[in-house]
Amino acid sequence: MNSTTGSPRSVIAWIDGQGKLAWIAIMVIGFIVFWPVGLLVLFYLIWSKRMFNCDKSVSKVLGRRYRFRPSGNAAFDNYKEQTLQRLEDEQAAFEEFLRRLREAKDKAEFDQFLDERSRQADATS
């Protein structure tokens, strides 16, 4: 038997695997059974940012489930598959663009900070 089977981390990981609805269900049940438990779960969800983060893995699984449901029309299914693949590629490219944009902005701000710091050091010398 694994010693981490009943640990709080493994329980939290299991609930995370079930998705956001599992957390909401636990919170509602907590409010029904004993309201402080529901309140604690709510505070935990907000503190851990589980309440506001979108779980991309869950959305991808749901997207695949609907994506591969055949309509019965081979031409339409092929078109749908190509279109969804193109959109996923565009989304990945856009996310990469945003990442590079954030890195460039961070670098510019850091360079500006270093310039200001060196000017202040020169002014005090």
N, C-alpha and C positions, 0 to 999 in steps of 0.2 A: 504494500500500500504506500502510496506517495504521501509524504508528510505535508505537502502543500495543497492537498485536495480540498480541505475545508478552510483554508486560510482566507482572510478577507480579500486579498488580492486576486485569488483564483475565482472567488464568487463575483467580484466586480468585473473581472475579465469575461466571465461567462455571461453576465448580464449585458456587458458591452457587445458581446457577440450576438445577442438576441436583438439588439437595436434600441433606438430611442423609445419606442412604444413600450418596451419592457420596463424601462426606468419610470415612465409615466404611470404604468399600471402599478408598479411597486409603491410609488408615491401616493396614488389614489387609495390603494389598499391600506397603506400606512395611515392616511387621514381617517379612513373609515374605522379601522381597528382601534387606533390610539393616536389622536391628532399630533402629539409631539413627534412621533415616529415619521409621519408624513412630512412634517415641517423640517425635520433633520434631513430627510432624503431630498427635499426641495433645496435646502441650503447647500447640501453636498453637490447637487447637480449644478447649481449656479457657481459655487466655488471652484469646482473642477472644470467648469466651462463645457460640460457635457450637454447642457440645456441648449446652448446656442451654436455649437459646432455642428456642421453638416458632415455626417459620416459618409465619405465618398465611396467607401467600399460597399456600403449598403445600397447606395444609389446606383452603383455600377451593376450590382447583382440584379436589382430590380430592372434596370435598363436592359440587361441581357435576357431576362425572362420575357419581357415584352418584345424584344428585338427578334428573338428566334421563334416566335409563334407564327407559324405559316398561315398565310391568308387563303391558300388554295390556288392562287394565281402565280405561276412561276416567274413571269416577267415582272410583276409587281414586287414579289419577294426579292428578286435580284436587285431591282431599282432601290428598294427600301434598304437593303443591306449596303449597297454602295453609298447611298446618301448618308446613312448613319455612320459609316466608316469615315466618310469625308468630313462630317461634322465633328467626330471625335478627333480627327487629325487637326482640324482647325482649332478646336478647343485646346489641344495640347500645345500647338504652336503659339496661341494667344497667351496661355499660362506661362510658357517659356519667355515670351516677349515681356510680360509683366514682371517676371523674376529678374530679367536683365535690366529692365527699367528701374526697379527698386535698387538693384546693386549699383547702377550708375548714379542714382540719386544719393545713396548712402556714401559712395566714394566722393562725390562732389561736396557733400556736407562735411565729410571728414577732412578733405583737402582745405576747405574754407576754414575749418577749426584750426588746422595746423598753421595756415597762413596768419590768422589772427593771433594765434599764440606766439608765433615768431615775431610778429610786429610789436606785440606787447613786450616781449623780451628785449627787442632792440630799443624800444622807447625807454625802458627802465635802465638800460646800460649807459 
